Amino acid sequence: MFGLSKEEIMMLLEKVELADNQKNAIADIFHLNNMRIEQQLALIIHLVIDERERNITNNTYLN
């Protein structure tokens, strides 16, 4: 996992004087955002690897 888990975010929020439901909502938002970033990063890595493999294949056929 790339970002903080919801539990880790909740632990950080324990120091803040907010209601539990507010802390939970904040933790959910950060956790969902972290998951979205991870998915986008995985897609980018996949696209880069595919492009690199295509370039290697094309260079092999040309030589």
Buried (B, 14 or more C-beta within 10 A) or exposed (E): EEBBEBEBBBEEBEEEEEEEEEBBEBBEEBBEEBBEEEEEEEEEEEEEEEEEEEEEEEEEEEE
